[in-house]
Amino acid sequence: MGSYTLDEVIKRWTRGDMTTEQVVGQTLLIVQDMARRVGTLEKMWEEERNGRKVGKNEGEA
């Protein structure tokens, strides 16, 4: 089974096309992907924030 969007999972489960176990598995895959994406954004934000601080310090010196 491929991975679905959260809306697709809900629709399929509501129609009875997926078991509870399948819904839990798909939901965990969605949460895992979201956690990876948030981690990437946090890393980018922190790098940008640190870059700005370095730039300010260099400019003030």
Sequence and secondary structure as in RCSB ss.txt:
>XXXX:A:sequence
MGSYTLDEVIKRWTRGDMTTEQVVGQTLLIVQDMARRVGTLEKMWEEERNGRKVGKNEGEA
>XXXX:A:secstr
     HHHHHHHHHHT S HHHHHHHHHHHHHHHHHHHHHHHHHHHHHHHHHHHHHHHHH 
